């Protein structure tokens, strides 16, 4: 975590060991931090320059002698972290404020220099795969409350696994609502029963629904800026997108999203393909469906095929069909359509109303 204030991973490890000990020699700290003595000495000197540690003097009041043995025998004492780090953090806050002012000045200059007949602040054309990826990450990084998105089954410049900006946004408390085309969901590979989320509270901020088709790719952050890809190209030369800030156009895009969201089917699958039980009933009847059955029902009622459902749950297609027959027996019905009605009535699948 202290890498945020300019310490690399090795220096942070050495510092943490010194804080635990209060004081220690270079050799001792090297062993505890898992680095060689020369690296530990380099780290301690870097910490000393930041005022986080001080070097102890010998009995005669002088530092240990130079040389390999003397260097390893050097002893350092940790400064009180609450005091020492406060100064470092304040300097970073000052630098951040200066950077924000510089960004504001640059934005003002950009507006002033832009030709009056080109509304750069309303609609921007982004060309090139790298530029589109950068805007995609920037829009999510700037979100403070909510991100809306359409995901199609067509080729994409950024896969779910590569979209690290989403994970960071969710950890900040940003809510994601995503509508995915059914073929794209079926192509994802989940794991039977899912895996416990690293942060269950954060995972609840992700909501996924499925439709047979969506109009196209779309990302909207806080209803104030949107990214609208113009092509499905994945090569640098042909990739292009619109960055939209025009209020009237943004309102139309948000209204289109909400209309499709209201008709889409909720499924307990995260955008990176992990099946989760976070929104399923906490208690199950002893003679009723188990957790895998509930996941299976949600996926089938979202329009997925037996084969696609099997891939998501890590089951064979025959196992899926056998489970469906068992559920029909529990529900006392003779068709899958009837099973869907009963599943909704009994709360076996999530409701979107």
Secondary structure, DSSP 8 states (H G I E B T S, - for coil): -GGGGT--HHHHHHHHHHHHHSEEEHHHHHHHHTS-HHHHHHHHHHHHHTTSEEE---TTSS---SSHHHHHH-EEEE--HHHHHHHHHHHHHHHHHHHHHHHHHHHHHHHHHS-TTS-TTTEEEEESHHHHHHHHHHHHHT-SSEEEEEE-SS--SS-TTT-HHHHHHHHTT-EEEEEEEHHHHHHS---TT----TTHHHHTTEEEEEES--SS-EEEETTTEEEEES----STTT-EEEEE--HHHHHHHHHHHHHHHHHSEE-SB-TTS-B--TTS-S---TTS--HHHHHHHHHHHTT--HHHHHHHHT--HHHHHHHHHHHHHHHT-SSHHHHHHHHHHTT-S----
